[in-house]
Amino acid sequence: MEPRKLGTTDILITPILMGTWQAGKRGWVGIEDSETVQAIRTAFDCGITTIDTAEVYGEGHSEQMVAAALSTVRNQVVYATKVFPTHLKFDQVLQACDRSLKNLKTDYIDLYQIHWPTGAFGAEIVPISETMTALNTLKQQGKIRAIGVSNFSCEQLAEASQYGRIDSLQPSYSLFWRQVEQASVAYCVEHQISILAYSSLAQGLLTGRFGRGHQFPPEDNRAANKLFQGENMERAQQALEKLRPIAQRHHTTLGNLALAWLIAQPQTQAIVGARAADQVRENALAVTVDLNAEDLAAIDAIGRLVTDPLDDNPVK
């Protein structure tokens, strides 16, 4: 799997990243630790050496599962984790980083990200200058190698960049959700900021596994995702039907077709979660799908059947 530079750093990341939200268990059903560890290790074996996690995923449980899977190969992998908006004061950032270091059983984090902008989820407002000062301090101490932000608007990204180097933006981004293209993609291209797209398969919708009328249990976070509801779901099913012949022509799955399109976008890598080893092995094959300009344009147009009618409110 051909690596790419993270922002302007010398850190090399893979075009497909292993996402580990589900490893924290909260908001998901049927997750087993043993399968999680096996899935993360399988990612490494398949060449996916960049792992994304966060302190809030199961209050550190996801980070601990990453360590359980990869501690023996720590020098061959890139760890990306995040600090939650309730921990954005100077001292809180330092303490949160130390907790994540302990959970991950490492003495450095490759990419440390602000998970959500200040004030999210009712958290206290903290000036971005204070949070960035803490992150710059951690960078100077060698505890983190690069700074990133997640769920930031283009304006918030630009403001944070006034106080230190930002090397990545992590937005919700997929063929079926493309709000980031309105302004942030161009900014990231101009400033050499890597885009790490989460929900890159629209929480599984782009795999084609969820048909019309599918109902998630209420404890599943996807039960509230508007892409799975009403007219949005119907448009998604129509788009998937149009994508199938393209996937068949390339001898690939719908999901990998969507991932191949995404990692062909400017500055963009795809974070893909998986709960089982076989899913990881399938996801890794997305890098082998060779799409030409005509393919990319056709897929783009089909995706817009879903995205053009959507408003700018979050998908959930």
Buried (B, 14 or more C-beta within 10 A) or exposed (E): BEBBEBBBBEBBBBBBBBBBBBBBBBBBEEBEEEBBBBBBBBBBEBBBBBBBBBBBBBBBBBBBBBBBBBEEEBEEBBBBBBBBBBBBBBEBBBBBBEBBBEBBBBEBBBBBBBBBBBEBEEBEEBEBEBBBBBBBBBBEEEBBBBBBBBBBBBEBBBBBBEBBBBBBBBBBBBBBBBBBBEBBBEBBEEBBBBBBBBBBBBBBBBBBEBEEEEEBEEEBBBEEBBBBEEEBBEBBBEBBEBBBEBBEEBEBBBBBBBBBBBBBBEBBBBBBBBBBBEBBBBBBBBBEBEBEEEBBEBBBEBBBBBBEEBEEEEBB
